[in-house]
Amino acid sequence: QERVAELSGIPPEDQVLLHAGTPLDDDEAVLGQSPLPEFTTLDLSTRLLGGKVHGSLARAGKVRGQTPKVSAE
């Protein structure tokens, strides 16, 4: 990752190396010690902020299917 940082300008902590669409662990990113075939293609991506919000967090604050309360007269 240090060598990739020199070539790309992307700091190692922001790098995500992928092989066949699967992210490599930081331990596997030592290419000379990994079981990857010779002349294999790796993709470099960066870590992104945010992400998918799912479950009850996505519905927080939304009122669905509820009728408004009417005060009794």
C-alpha positions in Angstrom: 0.0 0.0 0.0 3.0 2.3 0.6 4.1 1.8 -3.0 0.5 2.4 -4.3 0.4 5.6 -2.2 3.6 6.8 -3.9 2.2 6.2 -7.4 -1.4 7.4 -6.8 -1.1 10.0 -4.0 -3.8 8.2 -2.0 -2.8 7.6 1.6 -2.7 3.9 2.7 -5.4 4.4 5.3 -7.8 5.5 2.6 -7.0 2.7 0.1 -9.2 -0.3 -0.6 -7.5 -2.9 -2.8 -9.8 -5.3 -4.6 -9.2 -8.5 -6.4 -12.1 -9.9 -8.5 -14.4 -7.5 -6.7 -13.5 -8.7 -3.3 -11.7 -6.3 -0.9 -8.3 -7.5 0.4 -7.6 -7.3 4.1 -4.7 -5.1 5.1 -2.8 -8.3 5.9 -3.4 -9.6 2.4 -2.4 -6.3 0.8 1.3 -7.3 1.1 1.4 -8.4 -2.5 4.7 -10.3 -2.3 3.3 -12.5 0.5 -0.3 -13.0 -0.8 -1.5 -16.1 -2.7 -2.6 -14.0 -5.7 -1.6 -15.3 -9.1 1.3 -13.5 -10.9 0.1 -10.7 -13.2 -3.3 -10.5 -11.6 -5.3 -7.3 -11.9 -6.1 -5.3 -8.7 -8.5 -2.4 -8.5 -7.9 0.5 -6.2 -10.8 2.3 -4.5 -11.0 4.8 -1.7 -13.0 4.7 1.5 -16.1 6.8 1.3 -18.0 8.6 4.0 -21.5 7.6 4.8 -23.2 4.5 3.7 -26.5 2.8 3.4 -28.9 3.4 6.3 -31.3 0.6 6.8 -33.8 -0.7 9.3 -35.5 1.5 11.8 -33.0 4.3 11.2 -34.2 4.8 7.7 -37.8 5.3 9.0 -36.9 7.5 11.9 -39.1 10.6 12.0 -41.4 9.4 9.3 -45.1 9.0 10.1 -46.8 6.4 7.9 -50.3 5.1 8.0 -51.2 7.0 11.1 -54.2 9.3 11.3 -53.7 12.6 13.1 -55.1 12.8 16.6 -58.2 14.9 16.9 -58.9 16.4 20.3 -62.2 15.3 21.8 -64.9 18.0 22.1 
